[in-house]
Amino acid sequence: MATHEYVLLFDRDCGICSAMSRWIRAFDVQGRIRLSTIQSSRELLREIPDGSLLDAFHMVSPRGEVTTGGDAVPTLIEALPMGAGLGRIVRGSRGLMSRVHAFYGFLTRFRDRLVCRVDFAATSEGSVH
């Protein structure tokens, strides 16, 4: 499915994903990336199995190509101002991509523990997780 923009799809319940989306919004000064939650944009991810949808973030290119997780990092870089050349370099380098995948794997293993989450039900008791 072709779009007229890049689309970054993230899990709205993931603290790291939400923080990343705020960072992307701040750096996307040209407004080339539409941010959306995976939960509200299932139609863009038809080829991703339901059981894998929330395992990673996804990028949809203007040509409609979907990349996921570490493979989506070069697409994300390309969408940012002055990132097109860098995205191609990262995508074309096995060494860089192996580092991207390793770091992405680290983040996904610890994503629930790396970002402070507020338990809104417990905030009336003053508890923050």
ChimeraX attribute file (.defattr): number of C-alpha atoms within 10 A of each C-alpha:
attribute: neighborCount
match mode: 1-to-1
recipient: residues
	/A:1	13
	/A:2	13
	/A:3	13
	/A:4	12
	/A:5	16
	/A:6	24
	/A:7	24
	/A:8	25
	/A:9	27
	/A:10	26
	/A:11	21
	/A:12	16
	/A:13	14
	/A:14	17
	/A:15	18
	/A:16	21
	/A:17	21
	/A:18	16
	/A:19	12
	/A:20	13
	/A:21	21
	/A:22	13
	/A:23	11
	/A:24	20
	/A:25	17
	/A:26	10
	/A:27	12
	/A:28	15
	/A:29	11
	/A:30	10
	/A:31	16
	/A:32	16
	/A:33	22
	/A:34	17
	/A:35	17
	/A:36	15
	/A:37	20
	/A:38	21
	/A:39	14
	/A:40	12
	/A:41	13
	/A:42	14
	/A:43	10
	/A:44	20
	/A:45	18
	/A:46	12
	/A:47	10
	/A:48	14
	/A:49	9
	/A:50	11
	/A:51	7
	/A:52	8
	/A:53	20
	/A:54	19
	/A:55	13
	/A:56	20
	/A:57	20
	/A:58	28
	/A:59	28
	/A:60	25
	/A:61	23
	/A:62	17
	/A:63	12
	/A:64	16
	/A:65	14
	/A:66	22
	/A:67	20
	/A:68	18
	/A:69	16
	/A:70	20
	/A:71	20
	/A:72	22
	/A:73	22
	/A:74	23
	/A:75	27
	/A:76	22
	/A:77	19
	/A:78	19
	/A:79	25
	/A:80	20
	/A:81	13
	/A:82	10
	/A:83	15
	/A:84	15
	/A:85	12
	/A:86	14
	/A:87	19
	/A:88	14
	/A:89	14
	/A:90	21
	/A:91	19
	/A:92	12
	/A:93	10
	/A:94	11
	/A:95	10
	/A:96	13
	/A:97	18
	/A:98	14
	/A:99	13
	/A:100	20
	/A:101	15
	/A:102	12
	/A:103	13
	/A:104	17
	/A:105	15
	/A:106	11
	/A:107	15
	/A:108	17
	/A:109	11
	/A:110	11
	/A:111	15
	/A:112	14
	/A:113	13
	/A:114	12
	/A:115	15
	/A:116	11
	/A:117	13
	/A:118	13
	/A:119	12
	/A:120	12
	/A:121	10
	/A:122	11
	/A:123	11
	/A:124	8
	/A:125	8
	/A:126	10
	/A:127	11
	/A:128	12
	/A:129	11
